[in-house]
Amino acid sequence: MLQVAFIKDNKEKVLTGLKKRNFSRPEIIDEIISLDESRKKIQFDLDSQLAEINNTSKEIGILIKNGKKEEAEKAKSQTTYLKESSKKLQQELSEIEEKLKKSLYEVPNIPNDKVPFGTSEADNLEIFKYTANENLIANALPHWDLVKKYDLIDFELGVKITGAGFPVYKGKGARLQRSLSQYFLDKNSEAGYTEIVPPFVVNEASGYGTGQLPDKEGQMYYVNEDNLYLIPTSEVPVTNIFREELLNAEQLPVKLTAYSPCFRREAGSYGKDVRGLNRLHQFEKVEIVRIERPEDSYQALDEMIEHVKSLLESLQLTYRILRLCGGDLGFASAITYDFEVWSAAQERWLEVSSVSNFETFQTNRLKLRYKKEGKNQLCHTLNGSSLALPRVLAALLENHQTENGINIPEVLVPYTGFNFIN
């Protein structure tokens, strides 16, 4: 969430940033400024009345002590009037503060200067490409045929148990899925990230804290009886560990990693691009989260990008990195880099990771600060997938297939216990 003071002091910068995002309601910025001015006026009037009530109450005691009962009664009457008036002002203040908060929740983060203009994923900027030594066999199969051929994943069984988008992993498919999770966690731990096992459901405050609410409310599974949400990513509970916390500068940076199932309704998703593992309602992901001093956060972002690159290269997968344009940027992000692996069997790129810097957008909502030179400052938050499993698994199966089966990357063999699927 943007700070009101930042909006007022940088109105043109904010409007330019929203234009880069193709934001449809730039007039909300003037509404926010107007609401804040009204809030300040009501707060001033309320503070003045409360001060007058306090002073008058002291005078009443003195008047009574001096035997001036008639003047004391007039003062009491005035105090009663001021108390009623202050109650109304307090109610007005609460209402306008709520309107202001709701308006601020509608405004996305301002893109970093490096974010290119654009309206959709077609305008994203490719900044890096890595080509693995992959010689795909003739008549290569897409992963949905491979998993059926080698009995690794049963999509129909998932439909029977739950519905579309909830696959059942079996045998070596289940072992490979688990091995990828363990491998990513181990590599993240080696890179200095502390492993966390968070809850997989969160309360409303946590959803608002990281920006999923209200922006993605319709995409999250909701447990009505308990007012809880199934997590779309472990970023949500892990980052909320530090909600309303004041850290010491010496505690930064904070580097955490977590594995979790992720739940997304993906409303409106259909067609060939969501076939098989390409888009699921439940999937597994390993996440990395960082909390940084503002001056260190972009170096941290570079480090996260290099880390994800090393994971994909160790799996011998061809991939590219895209800097997302303003129109494709996530609501809370200031800048995002997407990693996509190449699926030669499908002849398309598959997104497997997003690495983002949110700057102070999340920490302002979370009230996550650190003490610097005696003053409280907002931290910066970052997160990245390292990695999302379904499409990594899909690309791994497709790109490492042979005439006789599927080769397992060498780095995974200690985890799987096998080097070939046939």
C-alpha positions, 0 to 999 in steps of 0.5 A: 500500500502506498503511503498518503504522504508519498502520494501527496509529495509525488503525485505526478510520479504516482500518476505516471506509474499508474499510467505505465500500469494502464490503471483504469482509475487515476482519478482515485489519487485526487480522491485520496488526497481529498479524503486525507485533507478531510480526515486532517480537518476532522482530526483537528476539530476533534483534538480541539474539542477534546482539549476544550473538554479537558480544560473545562472539566478542570475549571468546573472543579475550581468553580465548585471549590470557589462556590460558583455553582451557577457558573459550574452548571453552565460549564457542565452543560457546555462539556455535555454538548462538547462530548456529544459533538466529539462523539459525532466527530469521532464517528465521522473520523472513523468513517472517513479513515475507512474510506481512505483505507479502502481507496488506498487498497485499490491503488497498485504499487508504482513500477520501478523505472526499469519496468517497460511500458506495455499492456500484456505479456506480449510486451514483456522484455526478454533480458536473458536466455540460457540454452541447455544441450537438449536434443529432443527425439523425433515425435517427442510427446507432451508431458500429459502423454508421458505421464500416462505412458509411464504411469506417473500422474493420473489426471482423471483420478484427480477429477474423480476425487476432487475435480479438474486441476487436482492431479494424483501423482503416483510411483516414480512421479510422486517420488520425482515430485518430492525429490524436486521439493527437497532439492530446492529446499536444500539448495536454498538452505545452502544459499543462506535461507532458513527453512520455515514450515508455515500454516497453509491457511491464513486469516484475512489480515495476512491476505491484506498484509501481502496484497492478495486481498482485496486484489485476488479475493476471487482467486483464493479458496475461502473457508467461510465458517472460519473466515480463513483462506487457503494460501496461493503461495507460502509467501503469504504466511512467511512474510506475515511472520513479521507483521507489526514487527519492529526489527533492529537493523542488525537483524537484516537481512532476513532470508527464509524459504518454505515449501507448501501446497498452493491453492488457486481457483484460476477462474476463467482458465481454459483451453490448450494452454492449461492442459496437464500440469500447465495450470492447476488448482493445487500445486507445490512450490518452494519459495524464497522470501527476503526482508531487506534494508531499502538500500540493499534490496536491489542487490538482493533482487539480483542475488535471487535472480542468480540463485534461480538461474543456478537451479534451472541450469543444474536441471539442464533446462533451457530457460529465459528471463523476462522483465515484466511490463507495466500491464503484466506486473503483479498488483503489489510488485515494483518490479518482477522478473519471470523465468520461463522454461522451454517445452520443445514438445509443446513448442511454448514457454512455461513460467516456473518462477517470478522474482519480485521486489515489492519495496515498501508496498507490503511493509506499509500494510504489514507495519513492518519496520526496522530501527535506523539511527533511532528512527523507525523505517519501513523495510523492503520485501522480496520474494521468488519461486525457487521453484514452482514444481508443476511446469518444472516437472513438465519441462523436465519430463518432456525435454529429457525424454528418450526413445526408451524412457526419461533421463533424470538430471544427475543432481536429482538422482541422490533424491530420487534413488533412480536415474531413469524412468521406463 
